[in-house]
Amino acid sequence: MERWKEYQIEQLTHAKNIENAFPILRSFAKNIGFQFCGIAVSRPDSRSFKPFYINNFTEAWNDEYENLYSEDDPITAFCHHSMLPFVWNRKAFSKTPKMWSALQSHGMEHGWSQSYLDEENDLCCTISLARTYCEICSLELYEQYGVLHFITQHLSEMLVRTLPPAPPKSAPVRLSTRELEIVRLCAIGKTAWEIGQILNVTERTVVYHTRNLIIKFNACNKMSAVIAAAKAGFIPDHPH
């Protein structure tokens, strides 16, 4: 490894916060041929967590991105589910051609994004590098991927210490065979009496299991429990 690269990685590992780390990352990006770099931090499964950005992109691009592209960004969609490199090109932005045109107009036509996914803390840390000229070749990705992955992981670990903990994920709902039968019959409009006749059980038994379904799905009534069961995948799209 080149001495300058080793030195800058060492500097990054000693940075105490993202604000101190970013200038070092910006210098690193310049040394490997990129004019622009940015860090994005988000929680893929949280709607309440506001994504955090720090970059040296143009102010005009940051405003345009926030107003027009942040909701349907293919970079975010990819990086929330994969730690492979996301290379910026026309094909990658085929579903968002206006964003691709905007990147070109702001001098960021050639770029790539690398994420680190910390599933335990529900955190996605993504580094994006961009430049005006010269496509990114496979050899360049091969040479820089390992270093950038290490840097992204380190930044993620640094950020975890400064962010509020992710809310605990609720345990998946488990239904008994009888509860599954009843919720599916409820979904097609059967009453407790009708379900009892179909399953050869008493109406009181059906009511008992229905109350359990309401409790398990933390619902306010039977129909809310049915809707929650459908969202959780317990009810086929076309129940019979």
Backbone hydrogen bonds, N-H to C=O, Kabsch-Sander energy under -0.5 kcal/mol:
donor,donor_aa,acceptor,acceptor_aa,energy
6,E,2,E,-2.3
7,Y,3,R,-2.4
8,Q,4,W,-2.3
9,I,5,K,-2.4
10,E,6,E,-1.9
11,Q,7,Y,-2.1
12,L,8,Q,-2.3
13,T,9,I,-2.0
14,H,10,E,-0.9
14,H,11,Q,-0.8
15,A,11,Q,-0.7
15,A,12,L,-1.0
21,A,17,N,-1.9
22,F,18,I,-2.2
24,I,20,N,-0.6
25,L,21,A,-2.2
26,R,22,F,-3.0
27,S,23,P,-2.0
28,F,24,I,-2.3
29,A,25,L,-2.9
30,K,26,R,-2.0
31,N,27,S,-2.0
32,I,28,F,-1.3
33,G,30,K,-1.4
34,F,29,A,-2.6
35,Q,130,A,-0.6
36,F,130,A,-2.6
38,G,128,S,-1.9
39,I,54,I,-3.0
40,A,126,T,-2.7
41,V,52,F,-2.8
42,S,124,C,-2.2
46,S,43,R,-2.1
50,K,48,S,-0.6
52,F,41,V,-2.6
54,I,39,I,-2.1
56,N,37,C,-1.8
62,N,58,T,-2.2
63,D,59,E,-2.2
64,E,60,A,-2.3
65,Y,61,W,-3.1
66,E,62,N,-2.2
67,N,63,D,-2.0
68,L,64,E,-2.5
69,Y,64,E,-0.6
69,Y,65,Y,-1.6
70,S,65,Y,-2.1
72,D,69,Y,-0.8
73,D,70,S,-0.7
77,A,73,D,-2.2
78,F,74,P,-2.0
79,C,75,I,-3.0
80,H,76,T,-1.9
81,H,78,F,-1.7
82,S,78,F,-1.1
86,F,113,S,-2.6
87,V,85,P,-0.7
88,W,111,G,-3.2
89,N,87,V,-0.5
93,F,89,N,-1.3
94,S,91,K,-1.7
96,T,93,F,-1.2
99,M,96,T,-0.6
100,W,96,T,-1.7
101,S,97,P,-2.4
102,A,98,K,-2.1
103,L,99,M,-2.4
104,Q,100,W,-1.9
105,S,101,S,-2.3
106,H,102,A,-1.5
107,G,104,Q,-1.7
108,M,103,L,-3.1
110,H,131,R,-2.1
111,G,88,W,-0.5
111,G,109,E,-0.6
112,W,129,L,-2.2
113,S,86,F,-2.3
114,Q,127,I,-2.8
116,Y,125,C,-2.2
118,D,116,Y,-0.7
118,D,123,L,-3.1
119,E,117,L,-1.0
122,D,119,E,-0.7
123,L,118,D,-2.3
124,C,42,S,-3.0
125,C,116,Y,-2.2
126,T,40,A,-3.0
126,T,124,C,-0.5
127,I,114,Q,-2.9
128,S,38,G,-2.4
129,L,112,W,-2.5
130,A,36,F,-2.2
131,R,110,H,-2.5
137,C,135,E,-0.6
141,L,137,C,-1.8
142,Y,138,S,-2.5
143,E,139,L,-2.3
144,Q,140,E,-2.0
145,Y,141,L,-2.4
146,G,142,Y,-0.5
148,L,144,Q,-2.6
149,H,145,Y,-2.7
150,F,146,G,-2.0
151,I,147,V,-2.4
152,T,148,L,-2.6
153,Q,149,H,-2.3
154,H,150,F,-2.3
155,L,151,I,-2.6
156,S,152,T,-2.2
157,E,153,Q,-2.3
158,M,154,H,-2.1
159,L,155,L,-2.4
160,V,156,S,-2.1
161,R,157,E,-0.9
162,T,159,L,-1.5
163,L,159,L,-1.3
180,L,176,S,-2.5
181,E,177,T,-2.1
182,I,178,R,-2.4
183,V,179,E,-2.7
184,R,180,L,-1.7
185,L,181,E,-1.7
186,C,182,I,-2.7
187,A,183,V,-1.6
188,I,184,R,-0.7
188,I,185,L,-0.7
189,G,186,C,-1.9
190,K,185,L,-2.1
195,I,191,T,-2.7
196,G,192,A,-2.1
197,Q,193,W,-1.9
198,I,194,E,-2.3
199,L,195,I,-2.7
200,N,196,G,-1.0
201,V,196,G,-2.1
206,V,202,T,-1.7
207,V,203,E,-2.3
208,Y,204,R,-2.2
209,H,205,T,-2.2
210,T,206,V,-2.3
211,R,207,V,-2.3
212,N,208,Y,-1.7
213,L,209,H,-2.0
214,I,210,T,-2.1
215,I,211,R,-2.1
216,K,212,N,-2.8
217,F,213,L,-2.1
218,N,215,I,-1.2
219,A,214,I,-2.6
225,A,221,N,-1.8
226,V,222,K,-2.2
227,I,223,M,-2.5
228,A,224,S,-2.3
229,A,225,A,-2.4
230,A,226,V,-2.3
231,K,227,I,-2.3
232,A,228,A,-1.7
233,G,230,A,-1.2
234,F,229,A,-2.7
235,I,229,A,-0.6
